[in-house]
Amino acid sequence: MACFTREQIQQAVEGKGYRWFEGGDYNLNIVGVRNSETDGKVTNKFDDCVTVSYSINDEMMFHCFDATTDPGSHWERNLLNKDGVAILVPGQYRGSHTIGLHQGKYEALRQKSALKVYRDKDKDGVYDFLEENIHEGIYGINIHRATSREGGKSTQIDKWSAGCQVIAANADFKLFMEVVNKSAKLYGNSFTYTLIESNDIS
């Protein structure tokens, strides 16, 4: 999926009636974009993106990282939860994440308040986005990295996501966490995550 511009992301977020954060350095807008072109097919690829928009000294900054907002094929077939694999429902989740350890191993953004997820348990290779299968709670839907290899970048999701939002490249995730930590020092350790679809963007 081609990446987008900050202007496109802002327009889409505001078009949904969501909050766009402005004013002050490192006032972050963390926005995931799910690839609508896959029609829900489990591609097992990092074909979504996670974007970060903010300003420094009135200069607009924007990063667009290859990522997945969907679980990989391994956990779509090998369910960790009897209700099915978790797929984050698009929306804006205010104050949903905090800096903490992912699986107790390294610093990432951890889910701290309830999120909505679809639960899909039919293992048919297609994500089911059904209203009747929406659950809400704390499920460990973190924002973390794939490979730990210096300079590395993962191309297949496999076990990297069971519903988490995962940045493919190690260097991209390092940059992401540098920005997140700078923001936390100014505004506190609480972050809003917004998930939209690529077909929301014009």
MOWO-V31790 format. One record per residue. RES is the residue in one small letter. SS is DSSP state (@ for helix, = for strand, . for the rest). PSI is psi in radians with two decimals (* if undefined). OMEGA is omega in degrees with one decimal (999 if undefined). Layout:
BEGIN
res=RES ss=SS psi=PSI omega=OMEGA
res=RES ss=SS psi=PSI omega=OMEGA
END
This chain:
BEGIN
res=m ss=. psi=2.27 omega=178.0
res=a ss=. psi=2.61 omega=179.4
res=c ss=. psi=2.96 omega=-175.1
res=f ss=. psi=3.08 omega=176.6
res=t ss=. psi=2.86 omega=177.2
res=r ss=@ psi=-0.72 omega=-179.1
res=e ss=@ psi=-0.73 omega=178.6
res=q ss=@ psi=-0.75 omega=180.0
res=i ss=@ psi=-0.82 omega=-179.3
res=q ss=@ psi=-0.78 omega=-179.1
res=q ss=@ psi=-0.74 omega=-179.4
res=a ss=@ psi=-0.75 omega=-179.7
res=v ss=@ psi=-0.85 omega=-180.0
res=e ss=@ psi=-0.56 omega=177.8
res=g ss=@ psi=-0.44 omega=176.5
res=k ss=. psi=-0.10 omega=-176.9
res=g ss=. psi=0.25 omega=179.8
res=y ss=. psi=2.85 omega=178.6
res=r ss=. psi=2.37 omega=171.0
res=w ss=. psi=2.16 omega=-172.5
res=f ss=. psi=2.19 omega=179.5
res=e ss=. psi=2.84 omega=178.5
res=g ss=. psi=2.00 omega=179.0
res=g ss=. psi=2.57 omega=177.9
res=d ss=. psi=2.51 omega=175.0
res=y ss=. psi=0.58 omega=172.6
res=n ss=. psi=1.68 omega=-161.6
res=l ss=. psi=2.47 omega=165.7
res=n ss== psi=1.84 omega=179.4
res=i ss== psi=1.96 omega=-172.1
res=v ss== psi=2.10 omega=172.8
res=g ss== psi=2.54 omega=178.0
res=v ss== psi=2.02 omega=178.3
res=r ss== psi=2.38 omega=-176.8
res=n ss=. psi=1.88 omega=-178.8
res=s ss=@ psi=-0.36 omega=-174.3
res=e ss=@ psi=-0.29 omega=-178.4
res=t ss=@ psi=-0.19 omega=-179.8
res=d ss=. psi=0.61 omega=176.4
res=g ss=. psi=0.00 omega=179.5
res=k ss== psi=2.45 omega=177.3
res=v ss=. psi=1.73 omega=-177.0
res=t ss=. psi=-0.39 omega=-175.4
res=n ss=. psi=0.41 omega=179.9
res=k ss== psi=2.73 omega=174.1
res=f ss=. psi=1.26 omega=-174.3
res=d ss=. psi=0.38 omega=170.9
res=d ss== psi=-3.00 omega=173.7
res=c ss== psi=2.72 omega=171.1
res=v ss== psi=2.20 omega=-178.2
res=t ss== psi=2.67 omega=175.9
res=v ss== psi=2.18 omega=179.6
res=s ss== psi=2.37 omega=-179.7
res=y ss== psi=3.13 omega=177.6
res=s ss== psi=2.68 omega=172.2
res=i ss== psi=2.07 omega=-178.0
res=n ss=. psi=0.78 omega=178.4
res=d ss=. psi=0.11 omega=174.2
res=e ss== psi=2.21 omega=-177.7
res=m ss== psi=2.29 omega=179.7
res=m ss== psi=2.52 omega=-178.1
res=f ss== psi=2.31 omega=175.9
res=h ss== psi=2.45 omega=177.4
res=c ss== psi=1.97 omega=-173.5
res=f ss== psi=2.36 omega=170.8
res=d ss== psi=2.33 omega=-173.3
res=a ss== psi=3.11 omega=167.5
res=t ss== psi=2.44 omega=172.1
res=t ss=. psi=0.10 omega=-177.7
res=d ss=. psi=2.72 omega=174.5
res=p ss=. psi=2.71 omega=178.2
res=g ss=. psi=2.98 omega=-176.0
res=s ss=@ psi=-0.53 omega=-179.1
res=h ss=@ psi=-0.86 omega=-176.4
res=w ss=@ psi=-0.28 omega=172.8
res=e ss=@ psi=-0.53 omega=179.8
res=r ss=@ psi=-0.49 omega=-176.5
res=n ss=. psi=1.54 omega=-168.7
res=l ss=. psi=2.33 omega=174.3
res=l ss=. psi=-0.30 omega=-176.2
res=n ss=. psi=2.34 omega=-176.3
res=k ss=. psi=-0.43 omega=-179.7
res=d ss=. psi=-0.19 omega=178.2
res=g ss=. psi=2.96 omega=179.7
res=v ss== psi=2.59 omega=-176.7
res=a ss== psi=2.31 omega=174.2
res=i ss== psi=2.04 omega=-175.4
res=l ss== psi=2.32 omega=177.2
res=v ss=. psi=2.29 omega=177.1
res=p ss=. psi=2.50 omega=180.0
res=g ss== psi=3.11 omega=174.8
res=q ss== psi=2.19 omega=-175.7
res=y ss== psi=1.70 omega=-173.7
res=r ss== psi=2.25 omega=178.2
res=g ss== psi=0.60 omega=-171.7
res=s ss== psi=-0.35 omega=-172.3
res=h ss== psi=2.74 omega=-179.8
res=t ss== psi=2.65 omega=177.0
res=i ss== psi=2.24 omega=178.9
res=g ss== psi=-3.01 omega=-177.6
res=l ss== psi=2.30 omega=173.0
res=h ss== psi=2.09 omega=-177.9
res=q ss=. psi=0.48 omega=178.3
res=g ss=. psi=0.22 omega=-170.6
res=k ss=. psi=-0.81 omega=-175.1
res=y ss== psi=2.81 omega=-175.6
res=e ss== psi=2.30 omega=179.2
res=a ss== psi=-3.00 omega=171.8
res=l ss== psi=2.09 omega=-178.4
res=r ss== psi=2.49 omega=174.6
res=q ss== psi=2.30 omega=179.5
res=k ss=. psi=-0.22 omega=177.0
res=s ss=. psi=2.95 omega=-171.1
res=a ss=. psi=2.42 omega=174.0
res=l ss== psi=2.76 omega=175.6
res=k ss== psi=2.33 omega=176.7
res=v ss== psi=2.54 omega=165.9
res=y ss== psi=2.56 omega=173.1
res=r ss== psi=2.17 omega=-176.7
res=d ss== psi=2.07 omega=-175.5
res=k ss=. psi=0.18 omega=-175.7
res=d ss=. psi=-0.10 omega=172.1
res=k ss=. psi=0.68 omega=-176.1
res=d ss=. psi=0.15 omega=177.9
res=g ss=. psi=0.15 omega=177.4
res=v ss== psi=2.28 omega=177.2
res=y ss=. psi=2.34 omega=178.4
res=d ss=. psi=1.97 omega=179.6
res=f ss=. psi=1.24 omega=-174.2
res=l ss=. psi=2.29 omega=-179.0
res=e ss=@ psi=-0.66 omega=-176.6
res=e ss=@ psi=-0.21 omega=179.7
res=n ss=@ psi=0.30 omega=179.3
res=i ss== psi=2.27 omega=175.0
res=h ss== psi=2.68 omega=-179.6
res=e ss== psi=2.28 omega=179.7
res=g ss== psi=-2.93 omega=177.0
res=i ss=. psi=1.97 omega=-173.3
res=y ss=. psi=0.18 omega=-177.5
res=g ss=. psi=0.62 omega=177.4
res=i ss=. psi=1.45 omega=-175.8
res=n ss=. psi=2.89 omega=172.0
res=i ss== psi=1.92 omega=-172.4
res=h ss== psi=-3.00 omega=-178.0
res=r ss== psi=2.92 omega=170.7
res=a ss=. psi=-1.80 omega=-172.4
res=t ss=. psi=2.51 omega=174.1
res=s ss=. psi=-0.06 omega=-177.3
res=r ss=. psi=2.24 omega=-179.8
res=e ss=. psi=2.16 omega=-179.0
res=g ss=. psi=0.04 omega=-176.3
res=g ss=. psi=2.82 omega=177.1
res=k ss== psi=2.23 omega=179.8
res=s ss=. psi=2.53 omega=177.9
res=t ss=. psi=-0.38 omega=177.3
res=q ss== psi=2.45 omega=-177.0
res=i ss=. psi=-0.84 omega=-179.4
res=d ss=. psi=-2.01 omega=-177.4
res=k ss=. psi=0.06 omega=-175.2
res=w ss=. psi=-0.45 omega=-178.8
res=s ss=. psi=2.25 omega=168.5
res=a ss=. psi=0.43 omega=-177.9
res=g ss=. psi=-0.21 omega=178.3
res=c ss=. psi=2.83 omega=173.8
res=q ss== psi=2.00 omega=-166.0
res=v ss== psi=2.20 omega=177.9
res=i ss== psi=2.27 omega=-169.2
res=a ss=. psi=-0.73 omega=-171.2
res=a ss== psi=2.37 omega=179.3
res=n ss=@ psi=-0.77 omega=-178.3
res=a ss=@ psi=-0.66 omega=178.4
res=d ss=@ psi=-0.73 omega=-178.9
res=f ss=@ psi=-0.66 omega=176.6
res=k ss=@ psi=-0.77 omega=177.8
res=l ss=@ psi=-0.77 omega=178.4
res=f ss=@ psi=-0.83 omega=-177.3
res=m ss=@ psi=-0.53 omega=174.6
res=e ss=@ psi=-0.79 omega=-179.9
res=v ss=@ psi=-0.76 omega=179.7
res=v ss=@ psi=-0.77 omega=-179.1
res=n ss=@ psi=-0.65 omega=176.3
res=k ss=@ psi=-0.69 omega=178.2
res=s ss=@ psi=-0.73 omega=-178.1
res=a ss=@ psi=-0.61 omega=-179.9
res=k ss=@ psi=-0.44 omega=-178.4
res=l ss=@ psi=-0.64 omega=-170.0
res=y ss=@ psi=-0.05 omega=-178.4
res=g ss=. psi=2.86 omega=-173.1
res=n ss=. psi=1.15 omega=178.4
res=s ss=. psi=2.25 omega=-172.8
res=f ss== psi=2.43 omega=175.7
res=t ss== psi=2.37 omega=175.2
res=y ss== psi=2.31 omega=179.5
res=t ss== psi=2.29 omega=176.0
res=l ss== psi=2.19 omega=176.1
res=i ss== psi=3.02 omega=176.7
res=e ss== psi=2.64 omega=-179.8
res=s ss=@ psi=-0.47 omega=178.1
res=n ss=@ psi=0.01 omega=169.6
res=d ss=@ psi=-0.23 omega=-171.6
res=i ss=. psi=2.28 omega=-179.9
res=s ss=. psi=* omega=999
END
